[in-house]
Amino acid sequence: MTLAAERELAHMGETCGCSDHDHDLVHELSRRLDALWRYDQYIANAEWRDDLRQFWRDAKAMEQQAIQRLKELIAQEVRNDCF
């Protein structure tokens, strides 16, 4: 790594707003919310292909369950004053 690049990155990560596991929960929630946002379009794109539409509906339902679980875990972390 060049000297300039080393200086640029020298202090990155020194300040942390939350524990890694809490950051992971928030990051994963964000990622899954982005995916959920797309499922209705995927369902619409499948048009008359019932098997594909059902796949996307099932995937959407699983995503919604995972999102709910992530929200519960984040709330638990906040209640436990771990966040």
PDB file with one MODEL, atoms N, CA, C and O in Angstrom:
MODEL        1
ATOM      1  N   MET A   1       0.843  -1.163   0.000  1.00  0.00           N
ATOM      2  CA  MET A   1       0.000   0.000   0.000  1.00  0.00           C
ATOM      3  C   MET A   1       0.897   1.239   0.000  1.00  0.00           C
ATOM      4  O   MET A   1       1.929   1.265   0.671  1.00  0.00           O
ATOM      5  N   THR A   2       0.504   2.248  -0.746  1.00  0.00           N
ATOM      6  CA  THR A   2       1.297   3.467  -0.805  1.00  0.00           C
ATOM      7  C   THR A   2       1.141   4.247   0.492  1.00  0.00           C
ATOM      8  O   THR A   2       0.193   4.036   1.249  1.00  0.00           O
ATOM      9  N   LEU A   3       2.075   5.141   0.736  1.00  0.00           N
ATOM     10  CA  LEU A   3       2.059   5.957   1.944  1.00  0.00           C
ATOM     11  C   LEU A   3       0.791   6.798   2.025  1.00  0.00           C
ATOM     12  O   LEU A   3       0.198   6.918   3.097  1.00  0.00           O
ATOM     13  N   ALA A   4       0.367   7.383   0.903  1.00  0.00           N
ATOM     14  CA  ALA A   4      -0.846   8.195   0.891  1.00  0.00           C
ATOM     15  C   ALA A   4      -2.073   7.350   1.243  1.00  0.00           C
ATOM     16  O   ALA A   4      -2.933   7.787   2.007  1.00  0.00           O
ATOM     17  N   ALA A   5      -2.147   6.168   0.697  1.00  0.00           N
ATOM     18  CA  ALA A   5      -3.275   5.283   0.979  1.00  0.00           C
ATOM     19  C   ALA A   5      -3.257   4.840   2.440  1.00  0.00           C
ATOM     20  O   ALA A   5      -4.308   4.732   3.072  1.00  0.00           O
ATOM     21  N   GLU A   6      -2.076   4.584   2.970  1.00  0.00           N
ATOM     22  CA  GLU A   6      -1.968   4.198   4.373  1.00  0.00           C
ATOM     23  C   GLU A   6      -2.466   5.312   5.278  1.00  0.00           C
ATOM     24  O   GLU A   6      -3.162   5.056   6.261  1.00  0.00           O
ATOM     25  N   ARG A   7      -2.114   6.543   4.949  1.00  0.00           N
ATOM     26  CA  ARG A   7      -2.574   7.688   5.750  1.00  0.00           C
ATOM     27  C   ARG A   7      -4.093   7.841   5.638  1.00  0.00           C
ATOM     28  O   ARG A   7      -4.771   8.154   6.617  1.00  0.00           O
ATOM     29  N   GLU A   8      -4.604   7.618   4.453  1.00  0.00           N
ATOM     30  CA  GLU A   8      -6.037   7.775   4.221  1.00  0.00           C
ATOM     31  C   GLU A   8      -6.855   6.789   5.047  1.00  0.00           C
ATOM     32  O   GLU A   8      -7.957   7.116   5.488  1.00  0.00           O
ATOM     33  N   LEU A   9      -6.330   5.592   5.259  1.00  0.00           N
ATOM     34  CA  LEU A   9      -7.047   4.548   5.968  1.00  0.00           C
ATOM     35  C   LEU A   9      -6.579   4.338   7.406  1.00  0.00           C
ATOM     36  O   LEU A   9      -7.096   3.465   8.103  1.00  0.00           O
ATOM     37  N   ALA A  10      -5.619   5.120   7.850  1.00  0.00           N
ATOM     38  CA  ALA A  10      -4.979   4.883   9.139  1.00  0.00           C
ATOM     39  C   ALA A  10      -5.946   4.889  10.317  1.00  0.00           C
ATOM     40  O   ALA A  10      -5.747   4.137  11.271  1.00  0.00           O
ATOM     41  N   HIS A  11      -6.969   5.704  10.275  1.00  0.00           N
ATOM     42  CA  HIS A  11      -7.859   5.841  11.435  1.00  0.00           C
ATOM     43  C   HIS A  11      -9.260   5.280  11.192  1.00  0.00           C
ATOM     44  O   HIS A  11     -10.146   5.420  12.035  1.00  0.00           O
ATOM     45  N   MET A  12      -9.451   4.654  10.053  1.00  0.00           N
ATOM     46  CA  MET A  12     -10.753   4.085   9.750  1.00  0.00           C
ATOM     47  C   MET A  12     -11.059   2.969  10.726  1.00  0.00           C
ATOM     48  O   MET A  12     -10.229   2.091  10.962  1.00  0.00           O
ATOM     49  N   GLY A  13     -12.246   3.004  11.289  1.00  0.00           N
ATOM     50  CA  GLY A  13     -12.686   1.964  12.203  1.00  0.00           C
ATOM     51  C   GLY A  13     -12.340   2.203  13.661  1.00  0.00           C
ATOM     52  O   GLY A  13     -12.654   1.370  14.510  1.00  0.00           O
ATOM     53  N   GLU A  14     -11.694   3.334  13.972  1.00  0.00           N
ATOM     54  CA  GLU A  14     -11.360   3.604  15.364  1.00  0.00           C
ATOM     55  C   GLU A  14     -12.607   3.893  16.194  1.00  0.00           C
ATOM     56  O   GLU A  14     -12.677   3.502  17.359  1.00  0.00           O
ATOM     57  N   THR A  15     -13.573   4.562  15.617  1.00  0.00           N
ATOM     58  CA  THR A  15     -14.803   4.893  16.318  1.00  0.00           C
ATOM     59  C   THR A  15     -15.898   3.963  15.841  1.00  0.00           C
ATOM     60  O   THR A  15     -16.132   3.806  14.643  1.00  0.00           O
ATOM     61  N   CYS A  16     -16.556   3.357  16.795  1.00  0.00           N
ATOM     62  CA  CYS A  16     -17.599   2.386  16.466  1.00  0.00           C
ATOM     63  C   CYS A  16     -18.898   2.827  17.127  1.00  0.00           C
ATOM     64  O   CYS A  16     -18.924   3.085  18.330  1.00  0.00           O
ATOM     65  N   GLY A  17     -19.976   2.915  16.353  1.00  0.00           N
ATOM     66  CA  GLY A  17     -21.260   3.354  16.878  1.00  0.00           C
ATOM     67  C   GLY A  17     -22.025   2.267  17.612  1.00  0.00           C
ATOM     68  O   GLY A  17     -22.926   2.558  18.398  1.00  0.00           O
ATOM     69  N   CYS A  18     -21.670   1.021  17.359  1.00  0.00           N
ATOM     70  CA  CYS A  18     -22.327  -0.105  18.035  1.00  0.00           C
ATOM     71  C   CYS A  18     -21.452  -1.346  17.854  1.00  0.00           C
ATOM     72  O   CYS A  18     -20.478  -1.347  17.102  1.00  0.00           O
ATOM     73  N   SER A  19     -21.831  -2.380  18.561  1.00  0.00           N
ATOM     74  CA  SER A  19     -21.092  -3.643  18.455  1.00  0.00           C
ATOM     75  C   SER A  19     -21.240  -4.223  17.055  1.00  0.00           C
ATOM     76  O   SER A  19     -22.208  -3.941  16.349  1.00  0.00           O
ATOM     77  N   ASP A  20     -20.273  -5.029  16.671  1.00  0.00           N
ATOM     78  CA  ASP A  20     -20.311  -5.650  15.346  1.00  0.00           C
ATOM     79  C   ASP A  20     -21.602  -6.436  15.127  1.00  0.00           C
ATOM     80  O   ASP A  20     -22.204  -6.359  14.056  1.00  0.00           O
ATOM     81  N   HIS A  21     -22.024  -7.187  16.131  1.00  0.00           N
ATOM     82  CA  HIS A  21     -23.228  -8.004  15.948  1.00  0.00           C
ATOM     83  C   HIS A  21     -24.468  -7.137  15.756  1.00  0.00           C
ATOM     84  O   HIS A  21     -25.377  -7.528  15.024  1.00  0.00           O
ATOM     85  N   ASP A  22     -24.525  -5.980  16.391  1.00  0.00           N
ATOM     86  CA  ASP A  22     -25.656  -5.073  16.183  1.00  0.00           C
ATOM     87  C   ASP A  22     -25.594  -4.424  14.806  1.00  0.00           C
ATOM     88  O   ASP A  22     -26.619  -4.263  14.144  1.00  0.00           O
ATOM     89  N   HIS A  23     -24.416  -4.061  14.387  1.00  0.00           N
ATOM     90  CA  HIS A  23     -24.251  -3.516  13.038  1.00  0.00           C
ATOM     91  C   HIS A  23     -24.681  -4.552  12.011  1.00  0.00           C
ATOM     92  O   HIS A  23     -25.335  -4.222  11.022  1.00  0.00           O
ATOM     93  N   ASP A  24     -24.313  -5.804  12.247  1.00  0.00           N
ATOM     94  CA  ASP A  24     -24.691  -6.885  11.335  1.00  0.00           C
ATOM     95  C   ASP A  24     -26.212  -7.014  11.230  1.00  0.00           C
ATOM     96  O   ASP A  24     -26.746  -7.207  10.138  1.00  0.00           O
ATOM     97  N   LEU A  25     -26.906  -6.909  12.361  1.00  0.00           N
ATOM     98  CA  LEU A  25     -28.366  -6.988  12.351  1.00  0.00           C
ATOM     99  C   LEU A  25     -28.980  -5.863  11.520  1.00  0.00           C
ATOM    100  O   LEU A  25     -29.869  -6.098  10.702  1.00  0.00           O
ATOM    101  N   VAL A  26     -28.501  -4.649  11.735  1.00  0.00           N
ATOM    102  CA  VAL A  26     -29.030  -3.494  11.004  1.00  0.00           C
ATOM    103  C   VAL A  26     -28.712  -3.609   9.518  1.00  0.00           C
ATOM    104  O   VAL A  26     -29.562  -3.327   8.673  1.00  0.00           O
ATOM    105  N   HIS A  27     -27.500  -4.020   9.202  1.00  0.00           N
ATOM    106  CA  HIS A  27     -27.095  -4.167   7.802  1.00  0.00           C
ATOM    107  C   HIS A  27     -27.954  -5.217   7.103  1.00  0.00           C
ATOM    108  O   HIS A  27     -28.409  -5.014   5.977  1.00  0.00           O
ATOM    109  N   GLU A  28     -28.168  -6.330   7.781  1.00  0.00           N
ATOM    110  CA  GLU A  28     -28.973  -7.400   7.189  1.00  0.00           C
ATOM    111  C   GLU A  28     -30.423  -6.972   7.036  1.00  0.00           C
ATOM    112  O   GLU A  28     -31.062  -7.312   6.040  1.00  0.00           O
ATOM    113  N   LEU A  29     -30.956  -6.229   8.007  1.00  0.00           N
ATOM    114  CA  LEU A  29     -32.321  -5.714   7.882  1.00  0.00           C
ATOM    115  C   LEU A  29     -32.434  -4.811   6.655  1.00  0.00           C
ATOM    116  O   LEU A  29     -33.388  -4.926   5.886  1.00  0.00           O
ATOM    117  N   SER A  30     -31.490  -3.938   6.472  1.00  0.00           N
ATOM    118  CA  SER A  30     -31.490  -3.042   5.321  1.00  0.00           C
ATOM    119  C   SER A  30     -31.440  -3.822   4.014  1.00  0.00           C
ATOM    120  O   SER A  30     -32.172  -3.518   3.073  1.00  0.00           O
ATOM    121  N   ARG A  31     -30.585  -4.814   3.962  1.00  0.00           N
ATOM    122  CA  ARG A  31     -30.441  -5.630   2.754  1.00  0.00           C
ATOM    123  C   ARG A  31     -31.749  -6.352   2.421  1.00  0.00           C
ATOM    124  O   ARG A  31     -32.168  -6.404   1.265  1.00  0.00           O
ATOM    125  N   ARG A  32     -32.379  -6.902   3.445  1.00  0.00           N
ATOM    126  CA  ARG A  32     -33.616  -7.640   3.228  1.00  0.00           C
ATOM    127  C   ARG A  32     -34.785  -6.726   2.890  1.00  0.00           C
ATOM    128  O   ARG A  32     -35.655  -7.107   2.107  1.00  0.00           O
ATOM    129  N   LEU A  33     -34.822  -5.528   3.465  1.00  0.00           N
ATOM    130  CA  LEU A  33     -35.864  -4.565   3.105  1.00  0.00           C
ATOM    131  C   LEU A  33     -35.743  -4.161   1.643  1.00  0.00           C
ATOM    132  O   LEU A  33     -36.749  -3.999   0.952  1.00  0.00           O
ATOM    133  N   ASP A  34     -34.523  -4.002   1.178  1.00  0.00           N
ATOM    134  CA  ASP A  34     -34.306  -3.696  -0.247  1.00  0.00           C
ATOM    135  C   ASP A  34     -34.819  -4.828  -1.130  1.00  0.00           C
ATOM    136  O   ASP A  34     -35.438  -4.582  -2.166  1.00  0.00           O
ATOM    137  N   ALA A  35     -34.563  -6.056  -0.724  1.00  0.00           N
ATOM    138  CA  ALA A  35     -35.025  -7.212  -1.506  1.00  0.00           C
ATOM    139  C   ALA A  35     -36.550  -7.284  -1.493  1.00  0.00           C
ATOM    140  O   ALA A  35     -37.170  -7.524  -2.530  1.00  0.00           O
ATOM    141  N   LEU A  36     -37.154  -7.079  -0.326  1.00  0.00           N
ATOM    142  CA  LEU A  36     -38.605  -7.144  -0.209  1.00  0.00           C
ATOM    143  C   LEU A  36     -39.270  -6.144  -1.142  1.00  0.00           C
ATOM    144  O   LEU A  36     -40.307  -6.436  -1.738  1.00  0.00           O
ATOM    145  N   TRP A  37     -38.686  -4.993  -1.265  1.00  0.00           N
ATOM    146  CA  TRP A  37     -39.203  -3.915  -2.101  1.00  0.00           C
ATOM    147  C   TRP A  37     -39.349  -4.360  -3.554  1.00  0.00           C
ATOM    148  O   TRP A  37     -40.187  -3.833  -4.286  1.00  0.00           O
ATOM    149  N   ARG A  38     -38.541  -5.320  -3.970  1.00  0.00           N
ATOM    150  CA  ARG A  38     -38.526  -5.769  -5.368  1.00  0.00           C
ATOM    151  C   ARG A  38     -39.493  -6.926  -5.666  1.00  0.00           C
ATOM    152  O   ARG A  38     -39.850  -7.138  -6.825  1.00  0.00           O
ATOM    153  N   TYR A  39     -39.915  -7.662  -4.658  1.00  0.00           N
ATOM    154  CA  TYR A  39     -40.683  -8.875  -4.907  1.00  0.00           C
ATOM    155  C   TYR A  39     -41.989  -8.645  -5.658  1.00  0.00           C
ATOM    156  O   TYR A  39     -42.343  -9.454  -6.515  1.00  0.00           O
ATOM    157  N   ASP A  40     -42.708  -7.578  -5.369  1.00  0.00           N
ATOM    158  CA  ASP A  40     -43.960  -7.337  -6.089  1.00  0.00           C
ATOM    159  C   ASP A  40     -43.713  -7.168  -7.583  1.00  0.00           C
ATOM    160  O   ASP A  40     -44.522  -7.601  -8.404  1.00  0.00           O
ATOM    161  N   GLN A  41     -42.596  -6.539  -7.933  1.00  0.00           N
ATOM    162  CA  GLN A  41     -42.269  -6.401  -9.349  1.00  0.00           C
ATOM    163  C   GLN A  41     -41.921  -7.749  -9.960  1.00  0.00           C
ATOM    164  O   GLN A  41     -42.309  -8.041 -11.091  1.00  0.00           O
ATOM    165  N   TYR A  42     -41.190  -8.571  -9.215  1.00  0.00           N
ATOM    166  CA  TYR A  42     -40.868  -9.910  -9.711  1.00  0.00           C
ATOM    167  C   TYR A  42     -42.140 -10.713  -9.955  1.00  0.00           C
ATOM    168  O   TYR A  42     -42.259 -11.415 -10.959  1.00  0.00           O
ATOM    169  N   ILE A  43     -43.095 -10.602  -9.025  1.00  0.00           N
ATOM    170  CA  ILE A  43     -44.373 -11.307  -9.174  1.00  0.00           C
ATOM    171  C   ILE A  43     -45.093 -10.813 -10.418  1.00  0.00           C
ATOM    172  O   ILE A  43     -45.607 -11.616 -11.197  1.00  0.00           O
ATOM    173  N   ALA A  44     -45.136  -9.524 -10.608  1.00  0.00           N
ATOM    174  CA  ALA A  44     -45.791  -8.949 -11.786  1.00  0.00           C
ATOM    175  C   ALA A  44     -45.079  -9.371 -13.071  1.00  0.00           C
ATOM    176  O   ALA A  44     -45.731  -9.645 -14.079  1.00  0.00           O
ATOM    177  N   ASN A  45     -43.769  -9.423 -13.043  1.00  0.00           N
ATOM    178  CA  ASN A  45     -43.001  -9.806 -14.232  1.00  0.00           C
ATOM    179  C   ASN A  45     -43.276 -11.250 -14.652  1.00  0.00           C
ATOM    180  O   ASN A  45     -43.158 -11.585 -15.831  1.00  0.00           O
ATOM    181  N   ALA A  46     -43.637 -12.094 -13.706  1.00  0.00           N
ATOM    182  CA  ALA A  46     -43.895 -13.503 -14.018  1.00  0.00           C
ATOM    183  C   ALA A  46     -45.219 -13.697 -14.753  1.00  0.00           C
ATOM    184  O   ALA A  46     -45.476 -14.765 -15.308  1.00  0.00           O
ATOM    185  N   GLU A  47     -46.043 -12.675 -14.754  1.00  0.00           N
ATOM    186  CA  GLU A  47     -47.331 -12.658 -15.460  1.00  0.00           C
ATOM    187  C   GLU A  47     -48.080 -13.978 -15.349  1.00  0.00           C
ATOM    188  O   GLU A  47     -48.520 -14.344 -14.259  1.00  0.00           O
ATOM    189  N   TRP A  48     -48.230 -14.687 -16.437  1.00  0.00           N
ATOM    190  CA  TRP A  48     -49.051 -15.897 -16.499  1.00  0.00           C
ATOM    191  C   TRP A  48     -48.317 -17.155 -16.043  1.00  0.00           C
ATOM    192  O   TRP A  48     -48.904 -18.237 -16.048  1.00  0.00           O
ATOM    193  N   ARG A  49     -47.049 -17.042 -15.650  1.00  0.00           N
ATOM    194  CA  ARG A  49     -46.266 -18.213 -15.222  1.00  0.00           C
ATOM    195  C   ARG A  49     -46.542 -18.503 -13.752  1.00  0.00           C
ATOM    196  O   ARG A  49     -45.835 -18.018 -12.868  1.00  0.00           O
ATOM    197  N   ASP A  50     -47.565 -19.291 -13.505  1.00  0.00           N
ATOM    198  CA  ASP A  50     -48.020 -19.540 -12.138  1.00  0.00           C
ATOM    199  C   ASP A  50     -46.938 -20.096 -11.228  1.00  0.00           C
ATOM    200  O   ASP A  50     -46.856 -19.721 -10.058  1.00  0.00           O
ATOM    201  N   ASP A  51     -46.102 -20.994 -11.760  1.00  0.00           N
ATOM    202  CA  ASP A  51     -45.043 -21.579 -10.933  1.00  0.00           C
ATOM    203  C   ASP A  51     -44.030 -20.521 -10.516  1.00  0.00           C
ATOM    204  O   ASP A  51     -43.554 -20.539  -9.381  1.00  0.00           O
ATOM    205  N   LEU A  52     -43.695 -19.607 -11.409  1.00  0.00           N
ATOM    206  CA  LEU A  52     -42.757 -18.529 -11.070  1.00  0.00           C
ATOM    207  C   LEU A  52     -43.387 -17.538 -10.101  1.00  0.00           C
ATOM    208  O   LEU A  52     -42.749 -17.099  -9.144  1.00  0.00           O
ATOM    209  N   ARG A  53     -44.635 -17.192 -10.356  1.00  0.00           N
ATOM    210  CA  ARG A  53     -45.328 -16.257  -9.459  1.00  0.00           C
ATOM    211  C   ARG A  53     -45.384 -16.834  -8.037  1.00  0.00           C
ATOM    212  O   ARG A  53     -45.181 -16.116  -7.058  1.00  0.00           O
ATOM    213  N   GLN A  54     -45.659 -18.125  -7.941  1.00  0.00           N
ATOM    214  CA  GLN A  54     -45.717 -18.747  -6.614  1.00  0.00           C
ATOM    215  C   GLN A  54     -44.347 -18.752  -5.948  1.00  0.00           C
ATOM    216  O   GLN A  54     -44.237 -18.526  -4.743  1.00  0.00           O
ATOM    217  N   PHE A  55     -43.306 -19.008  -6.731  1.00  0.00           N
ATOM    218  CA  PHE A  55     -41.949 -18.953  -6.177  1.00  0.00           C
ATOM    219  C   PHE A  55     -41.674 -17.583  -5.568  1.00  0.00           C
ATOM    220  O   PHE A  55     -41.179 -17.488  -4.445  1.00  0.00           O
ATOM    221  N   TRP A  56     -41.996 -16.518  -6.309  1.00  0.00           N
ATOM    222  CA  TRP A  56     -41.736 -15.165  -5.818  1.00  0.00           C
ATOM    223  C   TRP A  56     -42.616 -14.840  -4.610  1.00  0.00           C
ATOM    224  O   TRP A  56     -42.177 -14.151  -3.689  1.00  0.00           O
ATOM    225  N   ARG A  57     -43.847 -15.330  -4.612  1.00  0.00           N
ATOM    226  CA  ARG A  57     -44.708 -15.119  -3.434  1.00  0.00           C
ATOM    227  C   ARG A  57     -44.128 -15.821  -2.207  1.00  0.00           C
ATOM    228  O   ARG A  57     -44.112 -15.263  -1.110  1.00  0.00           O
ATOM    229  N   ASP A  58     -43.656 -17.042  -2.405  1.00  0.00           N
ATOM    230  CA  ASP A  58     -43.047 -17.792  -1.298  1.00  0.00           C
ATOM    231  C   ASP A  58     -41.786 -17.091  -0.803  1.00  0.00           C
ATOM    232  O   ASP A  58     -41.568 -16.968   0.402  1.00  0.00           O
ATOM    233  N   ALA A  59     -40.965 -16.636  -1.732  1.00  0.00           N
ATOM    234  CA  ALA A  59     -39.733 -15.932  -1.356  1.00  0.00           C
ATOM    235  C   ALA A  59     -40.069 -14.655  -0.585  1.00  0.00           C
ATOM    236  O   ALA A  59     -39.413 -14.323   0.402  1.00  0.00           O
ATOM    237  N   LYS A  60     -41.088 -13.954  -1.044  1.00  0.00           N
ATOM    238  CA  LYS A  60     -41.514 -12.724  -0.362  1.00  0.00           C
ATOM    239  C   LYS A  60     -41.963 -13.030   1.068  1.00  0.00           C
ATOM    240  O   LYS A  60     -41.605 -12.312   2.001  1.00  0.00           O
ATOM    241  N   ALA A  61     -42.743 -14.093   1.237  1.00  0.00           N
ATOM    242  CA  ALA A  61     -43.217 -14.472   2.569  1.00  0.00           C
ATOM    243  C   ALA A  61     -42.052 -14.829   3.493  1.00  0.00           C
ATOM    244  O   ALA A  61     -42.040 -14.434   4.659  1.00  0.00           O
ATOM    245  N   MET A  62     -41.087 -15.565   2.980  1.00  0.00           N
ATOM    246  CA  MET A  62     -39.909 -15.913   3.789  1.00  0.00           C
ATOM    247  C   MET A  62     -39.127 -14.657   4.157  1.00  0.00           C
ATOM    248  O   MET A  62     -38.633 -14.534   5.278  1.00  0.00           O
ATOM    249  N   GLU A  63     -39.017 -13.736   3.219  1.00  0.00           N
ATOM    250  CA  GLU A  63     -38.300 -12.483   3.480  1.00  0.00           C
ATOM    251  C   GLU A  63     -39.010 -11.678   4.566  1.00  0.00           C
ATOM    252  O   GLU A  63     -38.367 -11.108   5.447  1.00  0.00           O
ATOM    253  N   GLN A  64     -40.343 -11.635   4.496  1.00  0.00           N
ATOM    254  CA  GLN A  64     -41.108 -10.913   5.504  1.00  0.00           C
ATOM    255  C   GLN A  64     -40.917 -11.529   6.890  1.00  0.00           C
ATOM    256  O   GLN A  64     -40.836 -10.808   7.884  1.00  0.00           O
ATOM    257  N   GLN A  65     -40.845 -12.856   6.959  1.00  0.00           N
ATOM    258  CA  GLN A  65     -40.603 -13.524   8.236  1.00  0.00           C
ATOM    259  C   GLN A  65     -39.216 -13.186   8.779  1.00  0.00           C
ATOM    260  O   GLN A  65     -39.055 -12.916   9.969  1.00  0.00           O
ATOM    261  N   ALA A  66     -38.229 -13.202   7.906  1.00  0.00           N
ATOM    262  CA  ALA A  66     -36.859 -12.886   8.328  1.00  0.00           C
ATOM    263  C   ALA A  66     -36.773 -11.430   8.793  1.00  0.00           C
ATOM    264  O   ALA A  66     -36.101 -11.133   9.780  1.00  0.00           O
ATOM    265  N   ILE A  67     -37.443 -10.535   8.094  1.00  0.00           N
ATOM    266  CA  ILE A  67     -37.452  -9.118   8.483  1.00  0.00           C
ATOM    267  C   ILE A  67     -38.084  -8.956   9.855  1.00  0.00           C
ATOM    268  O   ILE A  67     -37.565  -8.224  10.697  1.00  0.00           O
ATOM    269  N   GLN A  68     -39.195  -9.632  10.084  1.00  0.00           N
ATOM    270  CA  GLN A  68     -39.855  -9.544  11.388  1.00  0.00           C
ATOM    271  C   GLN A  68     -38.936 -10.051  12.488  1.00  0.00           C
ATOM    272  O   GLN A  68     -38.854  -9.450  13.559  1.00  0.00           O
ATOM    273  N   ARG A  69     -38.251 -11.145  12.228  1.00  0.00           N
ATOM    274  CA  ARG A  69     -37.324 -11.707  13.234  1.00  0.00           C
ATOM    275  C   ARG A  69     -36.163 -10.750  13.497  1.00  0.00           C
ATOM    276  O   ARG A  69     -35.760 -10.565  14.646  1.00  0.00           O
ATOM    277  N   LEU A  70     -35.630 -10.149  12.452  1.00  0.00           N
ATOM    278  CA  LEU A  70     -34.550  -9.179  12.634  1.00  0.00           C
ATOM    279  C   LEU A  70     -35.013  -7.987  13.460  1.00  0.00           C
ATOM    280  O   LEU A  70     -34.282  -7.517  14.332  1.00  0.00           O
ATOM    281  N   LYS A  71     -36.214  -7.495  13.196  1.00  0.00           N
ATOM    282  CA  LYS A  71     -36.760  -6.377  13.974  1.00  0.00           C
ATOM    283  C   LYS A  71     -36.885  -6.761  15.445  1.00  0.00           C
ATOM    284  O   LYS A  71     -36.567  -5.966  16.329  1.00  0.00           O
ATOM    285  N   GLU A  72     -37.348  -7.979  15.700  1.00  0.00           N
ATOM    286  CA  GLU A  72     -37.475  -8.456  17.077  1.00  0.00           C
ATOM    287  C   GLU A  72     -36.111  -8.528  17.762  1.00  0.00           C
ATOM    288  O   GLU A  72     -35.967  -8.136  18.919  1.00  0.00           O
ATOM    289  N   LEU A  73     -35.126  -9.026  17.044  1.00  0.00           N
ATOM    290  CA  LEU A  73     -33.782  -9.130  17.623  1.00  0.00           C
ATOM    291  C   LEU A  73     -33.186  -7.753  17.897  1.00  0.00           C
ATOM    292  O   LEU A  73     -32.539  -7.555  18.925  1.00  0.00           O
ATOM    293  N   ILE A  74     -33.395  -6.816  17.004  1.00  0.00           N
ATOM    294  CA  ILE A  74     -32.899  -5.459  17.214  1.00  0.00           C
ATOM    295  C   ILE A  74     -33.588  -4.837  18.425  1.00  0.00           C
ATOM    296  O   ILE A  74     -32.937  -4.204  19.257  1.00  0.00           O
ATOM    297  N   ALA A  75     -34.913  -5.017  18.525  1.00  0.00           N
ATOM    298  CA  ALA A  75     -35.657  -4.497  19.681  1.00  0.00           C
ATOM    299  C   ALA A  75     -35.144  -5.111  20.976  1.00  0.00           C
ATOM    300  O   ALA A  75     -35.021  -4.421  21.988  1.00  0.00           O
ATOM    301  N   GLN A  76     -34.848  -6.396  20.945  1.00  0.00           N
ATOM    302  CA  GLN A  76     -34.302  -7.078  22.121  1.00  0.00           C
ATOM    303  C   GLN A  76     -32.954  -6.492  22.501  1.00  0.00           C
ATOM    304  O   GLN A  76     -32.690  -6.262  23.681  1.00  0.00           O
ATOM    305  N   GLU A  77     -32.109  -6.251  21.527  1.00  0.00           N
ATOM    306  CA  GLU A  77     -30.801  -5.646  21.800  1.00  0.00           C
ATOM    307  C   GLU A  77     -30.963  -4.269  22.436  1.00  0.00           C
ATOM    308  O   GLU A  77     -30.228  -3.917  23.358  1.00  0.00           O
ATOM    309  N   VAL A  78     -31.921  -3.495  21.944  1.00  0.00           N
ATOM    310  CA  VAL A  78     -32.162  -2.151  22.497  1.00  0.00           C
ATOM    311  C   VAL A  78     -32.676  -2.266  23.928  1.00  0.00           C
ATOM    312  O   VAL A  78     -32.190  -1.566  24.817  1.00  0.00           O
ATOM    313  N   ARG A  79     -33.658  -3.146  24.160  1.00  0.00           N
ATOM    314  CA  ARG A  79     -34.197  -3.343  25.524  1.00  0.00           C
ATOM    315  C   ARG A  79     -33.118  -3.778  26.510  1.00  0.00           C
ATOM    316  O   ARG A  79     -33.133  -3.377  27.674  1.00  0.00           O
ATOM    317  N   ASN A  80     -32.185  -4.596  26.041  1.00  0.00           N
ATOM    318  CA  ASN A  80     -31.100  -5.089  26.895  1.00  0.00           C
ATOM    319  C   ASN A  80     -29.969  -4.093  27.041  1.00  0.00           C
ATOM    320  O   ASN A  80     -28.943  -4.380  27.658  1.00  0.00           O
ATOM    321  N   ASP A  81     -30.171  -2.907  26.458  1.00  0.00           N
ATOM    322  CA  ASP A  81     -29.171  -1.823  26.510  1.00  0.00           C
ATOM    323  C   ASP A  81     -27.831  -2.277  25.912  1.00  0.00           C
ATOM    324  O   ASP A  81     -26.765  -1.851  26.355  1.00  0.00           O
ATOM    325  N   CYS A  82     -27.909  -3.147  24.900  1.00  0.00           N
ATOM    326  CA  CYS A  82     -26.717  -3.665  24.241  1.00  0.00           C
ATOM    327  C   CYS A  82     -26.436  -2.915  22.940  1.00  0.00           C
ATOM    328  O   CYS A  82     -25.398  -3.127  22.313  1.00  0.00           O
ATOM    329  N   PHE A  83     -27.323  -2.070  22.546  1.00  0.00           N
ATOM    330  CA  PHE A  83     -27.197  -1.411  21.241  1.00  0.00           C
ATOM    331  C   PHE A  83     -26.505  -0.085  21.400  1.00  0.00           C
ATOM    332  O   PHE A  83     -26.302   0.627  20.417  1.00  0.00           O
TER     333      PHE A  83
ENDMDL
END
